[in-house]
């Protein structure tokens, strides 16, 4: 996100064209997020997301979910595959396991649906006065999305990620799961039969 608004179609009284007034700056607000079946965890970062921000996010996530092992399924962003991130994961001694989505498969990533919803429904046509207002507004909208559990479940449903835990998610929203045969043991990517 930047201080320039994400423009979407909107309404206005007949004969009155909507006008967006904003400052043209290159300040950028980035977000790192993790989506579980029932919750969203996020961290806002000024500038681009790089390996140190990813490690800081993983540390916060590990602290927040104390005592649990984490299976992180990521896209292939360079920061996710960096040496710094790999070194941090190795120091955790098996507390964090990393798996990567296939290349060029954003439709399998539920976080992509979070970002699409955020841009199209939570942040459209918003013109902040300054970077602090953008950051506060973005944080409030992500916290609002966190509280909407059915929306979080919809991100998973839209992603159609076929792994074993998906059946837990389906039971939580009352769907019947089809028979599945698993083909990768750790992540349990499956194909429907």
N, C-alpha and C positions, 0 to 999 in steps of 0.2 A: 504494500500500500504506500501511497505517497500523499502529499498534501493536495495533489490534483485529484478530483473526484472520479470515481468509477461511474460513468454516465450510463443510465438506463432510461428507457422510455417511461414517461410519467404523464400525468394529466394536468390540465390547467383550465381555467375558465375559457369559454369560447372567445377567440380573438386575442388572447393573452399568451404569448409564447413564454414558456418557462426559461429563466435565465439563471445560470450558475456563475457566481462570482467567486474566484479563488485566486490565491497567490501562486505564482508559477515558481516553485522551488524544486530542487532535486532531492530534498530530504526524503529518506525512505524508511518505512517501518516494515520489518519482516517479522514473521511468526514461525515458531517451531511448535508442532503439535503432535500429540499422540491420542489416538482414539481407541478406547477399550469398548467392550460391548455395551457398557452402560454409562460411560463418562468420557469427557474430553479433558486432556491436560495440555496446557499451552504456556509458552513463554514468548513475550514480545521483545524484539531486538531492534535497536536503532542501526540502520545500515543492512548490509547483506548478512545472511546466515553462513557462518564459516565453522570450521571444526571446533574451535574453542566454545562457541555457543552451543553446539551439539553436545559436547561433553558436559557443559554446565547444565543443560536440560536433562541429560541422563542422570547426573548426580542428584538434581532436584527430584526427578521422578523416582529414583531409587530410594531417596529419603522419605518421600511422601508415601510410597507403597512399601514401607519398611517390612523386611522379613520375607518378601515375596520374590521369587525368581521372575525375571522378565524375558519374554520372547518379543523382540522388536522386529517387525516386518517392515522394511523400508523400500522406497524406490532407490534408484541408483544415482542419487545426487552425489557429486564429488565429495562434499563435506561428510556424507554418511560413510563413504568408503576410505576416508583419510587415515593416515598412519596414527595420528593423535587419537582418533576415535577407537581404532583397533587396539592401540596400546591400553587405553582406559578400560575397554571391555575385558582384555586379558587380565588386568589387575583385579578385576572383580571376582576372579576365580570361579567362573561358571554361574554367577548370579545374573548375568545378562547374556542372552544368546541372540545373535543377529542372523536374520535371513533376509534375502533381497527378492523383491518382485521381479518378474521377467522384464527385460528392457522394453521400453516403449509400450508400457501397459498401464497408463494412468487410470484406466477404467477399473482396475482391480484395487486401487488405493482409496480407502474410505476417507482419508484426509483430503484428497482432491475434491470430494463432494462437500466436505466442510468448507473449504476455501470458496468453492463456487457458491454455496449458500450464503456465506459471509459477504461476498462481493455483490451478489444479485439481490439479496433480501435484507441484509442487515446494514450494509454500508453504502447503498447506491445514492448518488447525487449528494453526498455529504461533503460540505465545503468547510473544512476547519480553518480557524483563524491562524493557528500556529501548530507546531509539531506536538506540543503538550496536549492540546485539545484533541488532535488526531489519536494520540496514544490512549488517552482516557476513554474516548468514545469507542475505539476498537476493543479495548479491554472489557468495557461494559457489555458490548455486543457479544463477545466470546463467552463471557460469564452467563449471559442470558441464554445462549445456545447450550451451555453446559447443563442448565437446569431443565432443558427440554429433552427428556430421556427418549421419547418416541422419535424425535428428530435424529438423535444419535443412532438409534436402531435403524432408522431409514438410510443413513449413510452406509451401514454395513449391507443392508438389503440391496441398495443400488449397486454397490461394488461387486456383488455376487462372488465374493471370495470363497472358493469351495474347500474349506478345511474343517477338520473335525469339530472345533469349538463352535463353528457356525451352527451346528445342530443345537447347542446350548442356547445360542441366540434365538434360533427359530422357536424353541420351546418357550422362551421367555416372552415372545410376542404371540404365542398360540398357533404357530404354523406347524404343519406336518413336514418332517424332513424326508426327502427321498432316500432310497438305499444308495450308499456311496461306497466305493472301493478306494482306499487310500494308497497313494503311490510314493509318498515321501514320509519317512517316519517322524522326523523332528517337527516339521511344520504341519504335516498331515494335509498337504494339498491333495484333493480328491477329484475324481470324476464321477458324475452321476451315471447310474446304470439304467 
